[in-house]
Amino acid sequence: MAPRGNITPRTIMAPAAAFTMACILFTYTRTSMREAKRNAQHEREQQRRNQSGRQSGAT
């Protein structure tokens, strides 16, 4: 274990890597959730269009 107060590349690298991974994971999660919501909305609109097309076409 490094002595207290001794800042070396080894003592900085692990926390920096953990912080970077946390930021990437956060960004990925937010982006994935946004895309899932957008895809769900698109699917609902597609289903509405298909249903309204069937209703107006079936006379």
C-alpha positions in Angstrom: 0.0 0.0 0.0 1.3 3.4 -0.9 2.1 5.8 2.0 -0.6 8.5 2.7 -0.2 11.6 0.6 2.1 10.0 -1.9 0.6 10.7 -5.4 2.0 8.5 -8.1 0.6 7.3 -11.4 -0.4 4.1 -9.7 -2.5 5.8 -7.1 -4.2 7.9 -9.6 -4.8 5.3 -12.4 -7.3 3.0 -10.6 -9.7 5.8 -9.4 -9.4 7.6 -12.8 -10.3 4.3 -14.6 -13.2 3.7 -12.3 -14.5 7.2 -12.8 -14.2 6.9 -16.6 -16.0 3.6 -16.7 -18.8 5.0 -14.5 -19.2 7.9 -16.8 -19.3 5.7 -19.9 -21.8 3.4 -18.2 -24.0 6.3 -17.2 -23.9 7.7 -20.7 -24.6 4.3 -22.3 -27.5 3.7 -20.0 -29.1 7.1 -20.6 -28.7 6.7 -24.4 -30.1 3.2 -24.4 -33.2 4.3 -22.4 -33.8 7.2 -24.7 -33.5 5.0 -27.7 -35.9 2.4 -26.2 -38.5 5.1 -25.5 -38.1 6.5 -29.0 -38.5 3.0 -30.5 -41.5 2.2 -28.4 -43.2 5.5 -29.5 -42.4 4.7 -33.1 -43.9 1.2 -32.7 -47.1 2.7 -31.1 -47.5 5.1 -34.0 -47.0 2.3 -36.5 -49.7 0.2 -34.8 -52.1 3.1 -34.7 -51.5 3.8 -38.5 -52.0 0.1 -39.3 -55.2 -0.1 -37.2 -56.7 3.1 -38.7 -55.8 1.9 -42.2 -57.6 -1.4 -41.6 -60.7 0.3 -40.2 -61.0 2.8 -43.1 -60.2 0.1 -45.8 -62.7 -2.4 -44.5 -66.0 -1.2 -45.8 
